[in-house]
Amino acid sequence: MRIGVPKEIKNHEYRVGLTPASVAELISGGQEVLVEAGAGLGIDFPDADYLAAGATLSPTPEEVFASSDMIVKVKEPQLHEIAWLRPDHVLFTYLHLAADRAQALALLKSGATCVAYETVTDPAGGLPLLRPMSEVAGRMSVQVGARYLEKEAGGRGVLLGGVPGVAPGRVVILGGGVSGINAAQMAVGLRADVTIFDVSPARLVEIDRLFGGRVKTMFSTRAAVSEAILGADLVIGAVLVPGAAAPRLITRDMLALMPRGAVLVDIAIDQGGCFETSRATTHENPVYEVDGVIHYCVANMPGAVARTSTLALNQATLPFVRALANLGADLAVASDPHLAAGLNISSGFVRHRAVADSLSMPYMDAA
C-alpha cells in the first residue's frame, strides 16, 4: 500500500501525520510512503530525514492524494482536501465529526473509508489514540489558563499558586478523564486549589486515591457546578463522550456568577465545546471575552507544542497504520473490534452510532 502524508494546513498547525522514524518502520515492512515536501519542517523534521527514511517526496498535496491509497493526517481534512478523496481511499486522522456536519457530508459524498483516531478503542475501554493529545491538552490548559489570568493578558491578576499569606487560585475541572487528570496534575504542581467534577462516583474515588486528598472531588450536577464557579479563577472543560457532541455544562446565565477576568479553557471544543458560549478559536487569535470572562477555545490546542505532540501521537498510531496498510481497511477493521470502533464513515454511510446520533443522520452497521 502507498501511504500519503500531506502537510497540515490549519492555522498554526505544525504537527505531521508520520515522523521519519515511523516512515522507516513502515517502509521496512514493505509499504511505500509519499510525503509532501516541507510537511515536517515546522517541527525540525527536514525533507532530508524523510528521504533518508526511504520516503518519496511530492511537491504538492494534490499529488499526495492522487498517488496514495491511504492518507495519514493529524487534523480533519479541509473541504478542498476532501474533494481529492476517492472511494478507494482510506483516511486515518482525527475527524471530530459530531461537531462538523459540513465535513461529515463531504466525507460521505467522497465514498472514502474514514477511520477517526478519537473513537479507536482499547481492551480496557480507553481511547488510545486520543489519549496522547488529551494528555497534552490537559497539561496545556493550566499553562494557558495561568497565562490569561495575568492582568496584562486581560485576567484577574491571579497567581495560581498564591504566595505565603495569600490564598492560591481556584481551579475547577469539569471531567475526570485523561485531560482532566493531566490538568489536575499541573494545577496541583502549581499549588492551586483544585476541584474535579465527574458523573461517576467510582471515578471520583479513583481520583481521590490518585491525588491523596490534594484535590477536592465533586459529583457533577448543575447546582454543584454553579456553586463551584462562583469564586473560580480558572475553569477547565474536559468532558468527553466518545464520538458524540460534548454536553454543555456552563450556560450563558452561569457566566454572571463568575468573577470578571476569570478564564474558561474548553478542551472539548473539537466536539462542540462544553460551555454554551464556546466557539472555536485559533492559535493566531486564541481568546475572546463574554460577560467579562476570558474564553480560550483553540480547536487544535496540542498544535502549539507540535513536536512533542507529533512524537506522542506517532507512538500510538503507528501500530494501527501498520495494520491498515498490511491488511487493507476492510480486513483490518473486520479483524480488530477496537479499530472497527474508529470507523466513522465508509461507502457513503455513517458507521459510528454516536456520530450519527449527534448529526441526526442515518446509521448503518459496517458488518
HELIX and SHEET records of a PDB file:
HELIX    1   1 PRO A   20  SER A   28  1                                   9    
HELIX    2   2 LEU A   41  ILE A   43  5                                   3    
HELIX    3   3 ASP A   47  ALA A   53  1                                   7    
HELIX    4   4 PRO A   61  SER A   67  1                                   7    
HELIX    5   5 LEU A   79  ILE A   82  1                                   4    
HELIX    6   6 LEU A   97  ALA A   99  5                                   3    
HELIX    7   7 ARG A  101  SER A  110  1                                  10    
HELIX    8   8 TYR A  117  THR A  119  5                                   3    
HELIX    9   9 ARG A  131  TYR A  148  1                                  18    
HELIX   10  10 LYS A  151  ALA A  153  5                                   3    
HELIX   11  11 VAL A  178  GLY A  189  1                                  12    
HELIX   12  12 PRO A  201  PHE A  211  1                                  11    
HELIX   13  13 ARG A  222  ALA A  228  1                                   7    
HELIX   14  14 ILE A  229  GLY A  231  5                                   3    
HELIX   15  15 ARG A  252  LEU A  255  1                                   4    
HELIX   16  16 ILE A  267  GLN A  271  5                                   5    
HELIX   17  17 MET A  301  VAL A  305  5                                   5    
HELIX   18  18 ALA A  306  LEU A  327  1                                  22    
HELIX   19  19 ALA A  329  SER A  335  1                                   7    
HELIX   20  20 PRO A  337  ALA A  340  1                                   4    
HELIX   21  21 ARG A  353  LEU A  359  1                                   7    
SHEET    1   A 8 THR A  56  SER A  58  0                                        
SHEET    2   A 8 GLU A  32  GLU A  36  1                                        
SHEET    3   A 8 ARG A   2  VAL A   5  1                                        
SHEET    4   A 8 MET A  70  VAL A  72  1                                        
SHEET    5   A 8 VAL A  90  THR A  93  1                                        
SHEET    6   A 8 THR A 113  ALA A 116  1                                        
SHEET    7   A 8 LEU A 343  SER A 346 -1                                        
SHEET    8   A 8 PHE A 349  VAL A 350 -1                                        
SHEET    1   B 7 LYS A 216  PHE A 219  0                                        
SHEET    2   B 7 ASP A 193  ASP A 198  1                                        
SHEET    3   B 7 ARG A 170  LEU A 174  1                                        
SHEET    4   B 7 LEU A 234  GLY A 237  1                                        
SHEET    5   B 7 VAL A 263  ASP A 266  1                                        
SHEET    6   B 7 VAL A 293  TYR A 296  1                                        
SHEET    7   B 7 VAL A 287  VAL A 290 -1                                        
END                                                                             
